[in-house]
Amino acid sequence: MNEKNFPLEREQTIELIKKFPTPFHIYDEGKIRANCRRLCDAFAWAPGFREHFAVKALPNPRIVEILHEEGAGTDCSSIAELLISEAAGVVGEEIMLTSNDTPFDEFQKAIALGAVINLDDITHLDYMAKHAGLPEVLSFRYNPGDTIEGNDIIGKPVEAKYGLTHTQMLEGYARAREMGVRRFGLHTMVISAELRTEAFLLTARIMFELAVELKEKVGIHVEFVNLGGGFGIPYRPEEDPVDFAAVGAGIERLYNEIMRPAGLGDVAIRTESGRAITGDAGWLVSMVLHKKDTYKHYVGLDSCMANLMRPALYGAYHHITVLGKEHAPADHVYDVTGSLCENNDKFAIDRALPQIGIGDIIVIHDTGAHGSAMGFNYNGKLHCAELLLREDGTVELIRRAQTVDDYFATLHYEGSLMKSTNAIK
């Protein structure tokens, strides 16, 4: 059982709302640090272990800076994420660029930063060489395809747009070496939001066996194997968290079984977690604006799927609590909605909750990854603020709320009807 708690009392939250109106996301620094340490501890046995935090999960330089203090680098998938890494003090090979359909300016920026480049397609090698040059360290992303077709743990990589086939992997490394690359890594990312230990062990076995094959068939001794992320969090109270100690111990056994006998006992291990580091350390705080009773009972919040789209996009479950009513009986059933002109703008459907009144403070749990990061401006909805609960109990603003002027900024150009801010006030 995974108890869902919010780190602030109701009275503290009310005071905070006076300074930072709802909605906002708030993150717990202490929990983020603890999550990172737990992952690193699980791989303390591994040579040169490094976590490359998946910036896409929570693209905020303050968060990246905190994780860098814990020894984490970054996994980036765009030039914006590279810039966030740079601003947060992440440097050189602490950065990995793992993008897809990559424009040349991203390759150029990554190479200028000294980042590790992780290619998603064999054709990107020539494209990168032509437009940006070659990096110091190169890896390719492996898609294991039909070798695990139908596996209920990893799913069907053959249907994913990411990565190279087995044949392309061998060809890609040989080709890169011919072009002058001398240092290599190996990468995959084939699972997401997974809680079962065996999923991560299967991934490790596949990658360790491929590392051995690259050495034997191509003559390339990789410097690291990046096992990707995919560590899930228990979104539902009844779910158990990932057993990182068991995952780390299991992967160590496979490393000793497969890598060391092949002379690869110096190969470093990398991960690129996002959700496991910040997911359960974030909450979306909203206020009830309206209640509506028609064919169903609706609770309307001052946030919407522009602030958290996972429930609408994936049908994802996010636990919801009503501050001050955590122990009240959940004897009412509501759809919890936002104000977008989309019928799927719902944080919860037929959710059993305590009786809710207008003005109640609603906390949506586990929004620290792929929450604010997936925000958008449909219907002219604005991005909300992001706050950080520091370890000393103070609260820091780490992203201000978007304003109407921000929203219209790209319409301020010569000839625009909204070139003057007076047009939008």
N, C-alpha and C positions, 0 to 999 in steps of 0.2 A: 504493500500500500504506500503510495507516494502522496503525502499530505501537501496540499496546496496552500501556501501562506503568502501573504503580502507583507513586506518588511516595515510598513508604516501603520501606526494606529489611525483610527478614523479622525481623531482630533488633529493629529499631525497633518493628515492629508487635507483636511479642510483649510488649515493654515497655509499649506503649500499652494492650494488652488487659488488663494487670494493673490498670490504673487505670479503664479503660472496657471492661467485659466485652462480648463479642460477643453479638448482632449490633449493628453500628452503621453509619451512613452517614458518610463523611468526604469533605469538599470541599476543593479546592485553591484558596486565595485568589488566588494568582498567576495561575493558569490562567483563573479567572473574570474577573479584570481584563483579561488579555490578550485573551480572547474578546470582551469588550465593546469594547475599543479597536479590534480588527480590524474589527468591524462599523461603528463610528463613522468609522473611517478611510475605509471604502468609500463613505461618504456625506458626506465632508468638503466636497464641491462643493455640496451641497444647502443652500438657504436654511433656517436655523433647524432643522437636523436634530435630532431627539431620539429615542432609543430608550426606549420604555415597557416595562420588563421585565415579562413576564407572571408575576405573582406566583403564579399557580396552579401553575407549574412547580416552584417551590421556596419555599413560603410561610414564610420565616424572616426576621425583622427584621434580623438581623445581615447576611445576604446582601444584602437590599434596601439597607441602609445602605452597604455596600461599593460597590454599583453606583451608588448616588446620588453617591458620591464621584467616580465616573467620569463623571458627568453624566447618568445615566439616571433617568427617572421610572418610573412603574409603570402597568401595565394590570391593573385589578382586576375581579373578577367576583362579589364578595360583600362583605358588610359586614365580615367578618373580614379580608379582604385590604385593605380601606380602612383598618382599624385598624392593620394591620401597616405600611402605608405611612406613616400618621401617626406611629407610634412610631419609625420609621426616619428621620424628618425630611423626608420627601417632602411637598411642599406645593402647594396651588393647582392650576394647570393642568399641573403635572408629573404629575398623577394623571389617568388616564382610567378611568371606570367603563363597562365593556362587558359587561353581564350580559344574561341573558335570563329571561323570566318573572319579572321583577324585582319584589320587594315594595317598598312605599312607603318603608320605613325605610332601605333602601339608597339610594334617590334622595335622601332627606332628608340622610343622612350625607354623601353625595358633594357635594351642593350646599353644605352647611355647610363642607366642606373647600375649596370653590372649584374642584372637579374639573371636567374636561370630561366631559359626559355623552354617551355613544354609545348611541343607541336601536336596539334589535333589531327593533322592530315599530312600524308607524305608529300603532297604537292606544295605544301606551305614551305618546305625546305628551300626550294628554288626561288619561290616568291620572296621569302625573307632575305635570302642571300642577295637577290637583285636589288631590293629596295632599302635594306637596312644593314646588310652584312651578316656575319655569323657571330653568335654569342660565345662566351668563354665556356659555358656549360650548357649542354642541350639534352633534353629528354623527349621521348615520344609517349603519347597517351595510348595505352593498350585497351582495345575492346575485344574481350575473349570470345564474343560471338557464339557460334553454334556449339562450342565445346561445353557450354553449360546451358544449352537450350532446355527450357522447361524447368530449370531449377527454381524452386519456390522461394529460395532465399534471395538470390541475386536477381531473378526475373529473366528477361530476354534482352541481353545486350545487343543482339543482332538487329533489334528494332530501334536502337538508340542512334542518334546522329553523331555521337562522339567517338573519337579514337580511331586507331589503325587496326587492320586485321593482323593475324599472326604472320602471314607472309609479308605484309607491308612493314611490320616491325623489323624483321630481319633485313629486309631491303633498305629501309630507311636508315638504320644505324650504319650499315656498310657504306651507303651513299654519303652520309654526313661525314664519315671518317675520310672518305676520298676527297671531300671538299675542304678538309682541313680542320674539322672539329676534333679535339683531342680528349675532352672530358665529357662524360656522359652520366645520365641518371635514367631511371625507369619509373613510369608513372601509370596509375590507373585510377578510375573512379567509377564504380559500377553499382554502388548501393546508396540508398538515401533513407534517412530517418529509421534506421534499423536498430533493433534492441537486442537481437540474439547473437550470442558469442560466436556461434558456428559460422555465421555469415562472414565475419571478419577473418576467421581462420581460413575459410575457403579462398577468400581473396588473397591472403598472404601466401598460401600454397601455390596458387596460380602464378603469382608474381615472382616468387623465389625460383620456381622451376623455369620460368622464362629468363630470369637473370643467369641461371646456369647455362641455358641453351645459347644465350647471346655470347657467353664466354667461349663455349665449346665450338659453336658453328661460325661465329663472326669474329671471334678474338677480341671482344670488347668486355672489359672488366668495369662494370658500372660503379660509380661512387656512392650512389644511394638508390634505394627503392622507396618511392612515395606510394603508400598504400591508399591514398585518398582520404576521404572523410567518411560520411555516411553514418556516423554515430548518432543515434536518435536520442530523444528525451521522452520521458513519460508524460505525454500531454494529458492522459487520463489518470485520475487519482488511483485507479486500480492497477495501473501498469507499474512494472519494476524498472528502475534505471539500468543502463548498460553496466555490466560488471567489468569495469576497466582492468581490475587486477587479473581476472580470468582471461580477458582478451590479451593483455600483455604477456602473461605466462604462456598462453597457448601459442602465440606468435613466436615467443622465444624458443619453444620446443621445435617448432617448424624451422626456425633459423638454424638451430643446431643440427637438425636432421638433414636439411637440404643445402644450406649455404656454406657452412663451415667445411664439410667434406669436399666441396668443390673449390676450395681456396678462396671463398668469398666472405670470409669471416671479418673483413674490415669494412664491409659495405654498410653505410649508414641507413637508418630508417627515418622516414619522414611521414607525417600525416598532414592533412589539410582540413581540419575540423572547423566548423562554424557554429552550427546548431548546438553541439555538445558543450561549447565554451560559453556562449551568451544566451542561448535559447531560453533556459529556465531562469535566467537572471533579469528578465524584462517583463514589464506589465504595461498594458494600455489602460489608462485611467480616463473614464468618461462620466458624464452626468446624464441622468434621465431627463429628457425634454418633454416627451409626450407618452401617453398611453392610449391605445386604440383597441376597441372591442367591436369586431365585426364577426366574421365566421371563425376567427381565431382571436387570441389575446396577444397584442403586440406591445412591446416596450421600445420606444424610439430614443436613441442616444444622440449625443452631440458629436459622435464620431461615426465613421462609415467605412466601407470597404476600401476607400482611398487611404485609410490609416492602417488597415489590416485586411488584406485580401485573401489570405489563406483559406478561410472557411468558404468563401464564394468560389475561389479558383479550384481548390482540391476537395472541397467537402470536409476540410480538416476540422477536428475537434479542438477547441480551446476552452479550458475551464473558466467559469464565470462565478465571481462572488460579489455579494452586495455588502459594502462596508457597513459594519455595525449589525449585520444580520447573518454573520457567518454561522451561528449556531441555531438560527431560527429554522423551523421545519420547512423543507422544500415542497410545499403543498400547493403551489401554483404552477401552471404550465404556460410558457411564453415563447413567442418568436422574438428574439432580440435583434433589432434592426437599426440601420442607418438611414440617411436621407437621400441617397442616390436614386435617380430614376431608373433603377434596375431591380427587378423582383428578387434577384439573388443577393441583394445587399443585406445579408443577414449574418450575424455573428453566431447565432444559435437558432435551431428550429425545434420546437416542441421541447424546450428545456425546462426541467423541473427546478424551480427556484423559490425562495421565500417571496411573500407578497411584496411587490415593488411599488414605490410611490414616486411621483414626479419630484425631482431634486435629489433622489438617491444617487450615491456614488457607486458606479459599477467598475469592477476591476476584471479585466480579461488577462488571464495568465499566459505565461510562456510566449511572450511576443518579442523576446530579445534577439531572435534571428528570423530573417525573412518577414519582418513585420513592417516597421517604418521603411526598411530598405526597398520594399515592393510598392511603395506609395505612388500615386498618380494624381492627375488633375482633372479627370473626367467630371463633367458638370461644374467645372470651376472650383472644385473642392481643393482646399489648401493643405499642404503638409503641416503636421502638428509639431510641436516642440519635442525635443529629447532632453531628458534630465538624467543626471548621474547622482545616485546616493553614495556619497563617499564613505570610506571606512570609519571616519570620525563622526558620522551622523549628519553632516552638512549635505546640502543638495546643490549641485552645480549645473548650470545650463550648458549643455554641450551642442545643442543646435536650436536656434530660435525658430519659432513658428513662421511659416511662410506668410507673407502679406499679399493683399490684393495687388499692390504695386509690383511685387516680385512676379506674380502671375502674369501681369500684362507687360513685363519688361521687354519681352521679345517682340512686342507690337509697337515699341517705340523706335520708329525708323522714319526716314524722310518719306512723306507721302501717306503715312499711316493715319487712320482716323483717330488713333489713340496715341499719337506722338506726344501729346501733352498729358501730364499726370492729372491735369484738371478734368480730363475727360472721364476719369475713372473714380472720381471722388463723389 
